[in-house]
Amino acid sequence: MPRRASPSQVLLETSPSLLLELYDSFDDQSDDGHVFAGASLELKEFLVTFDTGSDVHLLTLEAAEALFTAKQMSSLRVVGVSGTATSADLSGHLVICVEDPISGFRYNIDLGQAHAMKACPMNLLSVSLLLQVGPSVHFEKDNSWFKANDTAEPIQFIQRDGLFHLLITKSQQKEIRTTRHSYVVDGHVYRTAGNLRLWHRRCRHLDFHKLVQIHRHNLVDGFKLQGRQSPECGCDTCRMTKIRRVAIHPTKEFADPVSFVGHTVSTDTKSLPYVSMQGFRYCLVFVDHYSDLAITYFISQLKS
């Protein structure tokens, strides 16, 4: 049986004129009074399409510029139905805000890494990745909805031309605090929130100042700090590793009372770690205190 193409595959091959007609088919207002993204861009609202056939979140460049944080070049390549591969133009960290039109509650959802490209005219959210970070979706005739979490009220999808849409905005919170603490990295979900001391132990007692820099500049995907703590480390492990032995100086406290070669000679016997080819197992060392001359003799037995 022929496989039905996902929205991400179809839209990459659609002509711009058809896409404009698709967006123009939406009314400026929905039934519950919300303004669509095409009608009022100053509200920073964007219409997203839920894609069950994609394993990445793929947005338009306009939406990515407004919603992404930690923007960087993307290495993603998307293959359309014609078999032609198209490179994504941008990647970043995506945190969206969904508002319940009935109660007015706003839910912040951390979707992790997402991509954007010029050739993608719609904002596509991967349903498979979305389900892994907490939200749930339900598809049924005349009863399709989205839930931000287990305790949230369902939000009805906007259904047009067989596609399911939702309005989202950029989260206004500087730090998203959820009960799940889940973050998506290359399609895998990690729960990695913790305070500064916990991350300090996880990262093999890395310096507190470096951990704070990693968090502030978003250098590591999924790295989230909670709470405010002093950047001074006082754990026992770090204190023990900083212990240093008092230096032993190579000078003697009292001068050696020697005045000529041979006055005082020290000797000792040491065992060798391996037996030599000639059968020697030990070495006999003589050291002259006046000249520091050292002479070594190898012996096979201590009695010799």
Sequence and secondary structure as in RCSB ss.txt:
>XXXX:A:sequence
MPRRASPSQVLLETSPSLLLELYDSFDDQSDDGHVFAGASLELKEFLVTFDTGSDVHLLTLEAAEALFTAKQMSS
LRVVGVSGTATSADLSGHLVICVEDPISGFRYNIDLGQAHAMKACPMNLLSVSLLLQVGPSVHFEKDNSWFKAND
TAEPIQFIQRDGLFHLLITKSQQKEIRTTRHSYVVDGHVYRTAGNLRLWHRRCRHLDFHKLVQIHRHNLVDGFKL
QGRQSPECGCDTCRMTKIRRVAIHPTKEFADPVSFVGHTVSTDTKSLPYVSMQGFRYCLVFVDHYSDLAITYFIS
QLKS
>XXXX:A:secstr
      HHHHHTTS HHHHHHHHHTS SB TTS B TTT GGGTEEEEEEETT SS EE HHHHHHHEEEEE   
 EEE TTS EEE  EEEEEEEEEE TTT  EEEEEEEEEEE TT  SEEEEHHHHHHTS EEE  TT  EEESST
TS  EE EEETTEEEEEEEE   SS   SS EEEETTEEEE EE HHHHHHHTTS  HHHHHHHHHTT STT EE
 S   S    HHHHHHT       SS SS     STTSSEEEEEEE SS  TT   EEEEEEETTT  EEEEEES
 S  
